[in-house]
């Protein structure tokens, strides 16, 4: 008799990027590829998503704050993590080892645990031009983080509206052999 194989569990870390409201697209794609999904939102990112819809879609509560000692863990351990959208702030804090939110704490610990991570940056061209951003991407790559994403969007609201965000790229980066 064979034992059923456990479905892998994906944490989706959602930051306060303008496309965050569409995170359901990534959840749907991940579930279609056999993942169970739990969402961890930055405190600001939480305001960019429809929490009720995301929780209904995943079947798990959204995490955005630390749990108290003795509280049960609401999500199983992550087999992989997708950070999408990833903001300038989160990328730079993460690369510097700053762990001042639950999302950053999970990302900083994931490196030490060897958890595969894919990140899809979502920032404008002016932010991407900052030298700290380039240094942060270099450090994250050195840590084994798989970085995707296309060009930064233009610095205007109209530029953001035309910005194409490929949610599925996070899953492609997490496929075996795509390190």
C-alpha positions in Angstrom: 0.0 0.0 0.0 1.4 3.4 -0.9 1.1 6.4 1.3 -0.4 9.5 -0.3 2.2 12.1 -1.2 2.0 15.3 0.8 1.2 18.4 -1.3 4.1 20.9 -1.1 3.3 24.1 0.7 4.1 27.5 -0.8 4.2 30.8 1.1 3.3 33.8 -1.0 4.7 36.9 0.6 2.8 39.9 -0.6 4.1 43.5 -0.3 2.4 46.8 -0.9 2.9 46.9 -4.7 0.2 48.2 -6.9 -0.4 44.8 -8.5 -0.9 43.1 -5.1 -4.6 43.0 -5.5 -4.2 40.4 -8.3 -2.3 37.9 -6.0 -5.2 35.5 -6.6 -3.7 34.9 -10.1 -0.5 33.5 -8.5 -2.5 31.4 -6.0 -4.6 29.9 -8.8 -1.5 29.1 -10.8 0.2 27.5 -7.8 -2.8 25.4 -6.9 -3.0 24.3 -10.5 0.5 23.0 -10.2 -0.2 21.0 -7.0 0.8 23.5 -4.3 -1.1 24.3 -1.2 -0.8 28.0 -0.6 -0.6 30.3 2.4 -0.2 34.1 2.2 2.0 36.2 4.4 1.5 39.9 3.8 3.6 42.8 5.0 1.7 45.2 7.2 1.3 47.6 4.4 0.6 44.9 1.8 -2.3 43.7 3.8 -4.2 46.8 2.8 -3.6 46.1 -0.9 -5.4 42.7 -1.0 -8.9 41.4 -0.5 -8.1 39.4 2.6 -11.5 37.6 2.7 -11.2 36.4 -0.9 -7.5 35.3 -0.4 -8.4 33.3 2.7 -11.4 31.7 0.9 -9.1 30.8 -2.0 -6.3 29.3 0.1 -8.3 27.9 3.0 -5.8 29.5 5.4 -5.7 32.7 7.3 -3.4 35.5 6.0 -0.4 36.0 8.3 0.8 39.6 8.8 1.8 39.7 12.4 3.9 37.7 14.8 2.1 35.1 16.8 2.3 35.0 20.6 4.3 32.3 22.4 2.1 29.3 22.8 -0.2 30.2 19.9 -0.6 27.5 17.3 1.2 27.9 13.9 -1.6 28.8 11.5 0.4 27.6 8.4 2.6 24.5 7.9 6.3 25.0 7.2 7.0 26.3 3.7 8.6 24.0 1.1 9.2 27.2 -1.0 8.5 30.9 -0.9 7.4 33.3 -3.7 7.7 37.0 -2.9 5.4 38.8 -5.3 5.1 41.7 -5.6 8.3 42.5 -3.9 8.8 46.2 -3.1 12.0 48.3 -3.0 11.6 48.5 0.8 11.2 44.8 1.4 14.1 43.9 -1.0 16.5 46.2 0.6 15.6 45.3 4.2 15.7 41.6 3.4 19.1 41.8 1.8 20.4 43.8 4.9 19.0 41.1 7.3 16.4 43.4 8.8 13.6 41.4 10.4 11.1 44.0 11.6 8.0 42.4 10.2 6.8 38.8 10.1 7.3 38.7 6.3 10.9 39.8 6.6 11.5 37.5 9.6 10.3 34.5 7.5 12.5 35.6 4.6 15.6 36.0 6.7 15.1 32.6 8.4 14.3 30.9 5.1 17.9 31.5 3.9 19.3 29.6 7.0 16.8 26.8 6.4 17.6 26.3 2.8 14.1 27.1 1.6 13.9 27.9 -2.1 12.8 31.5 -2.7 11.7 33.3 -5.9 11.1 37.0 -5.9 9.4 39.2 -8.5 10.3 42.9 -7.9 7.7 45.5 -8.5 9.0 49.0 -8.4 9.4 52.1 -10.5 12.4 53.0 -12.6 13.5 55.8 -10.2 13.7 53.3 -7.3 15.5 50.7 -9.5 18.1 53.3 -10.3 19.1 53.6 -6.6 22.5 51.9 -5.9 21.2 50.2 -2.8 18.7 48.3 -4.9 21.4 46.9 -7.2 23.5 45.9 -4.2 20.5 44.2 -2.6 19.7 42.2 -5.7 23.4 41.1 -5.9 23.3 40.0 -2.2 20.0 38.1 -2.7 21.4 36.3 -5.7 24.5 35.4 -3.7 22.1 33.9 -1.1 20.5 31.7 -3.8 17.3 33.7 -4.2 15.9 33.3 -7.7 15.0 36.8 -9.1 12.6 37.4 -11.9 10.6 40.3 -13.2 11.0 42.4 -16.2 11.7 46.1 -16.4 10.6 48.5 -13.7 7.5 50.4 -14.6 7.5 54.1 -15.4 7.4 56.6 -12.5 3.8 57.7 -13.2 0.4 56.2 -12.4 -0.2 55.7 -16.2 3.1 53.9 -16.4 2.0 51.6 -13.6 -1.3 50.9 -15.3 0.5 49.6 -18.4 2.9 47.5 -16.3 2.7 43.8 -17.1 3.3 41.6 -14.1 3.9 37.8 -14.8 2.8 36.1 -11.7 3.5 32.6 -13.0 7.2 33.5 -13.3 7.6 33.0 -9.6 6.5 29.3 -10.0 8.7 28.9 -13.0 11.7 30.1 -11.0 10.9 27.5 -8.3 10.9 24.6 -10.7 13.6 22.0 -10.1 16.8 22.9 -12.0 16.0 26.6 -12.2 18.3 27.8 -9.4 
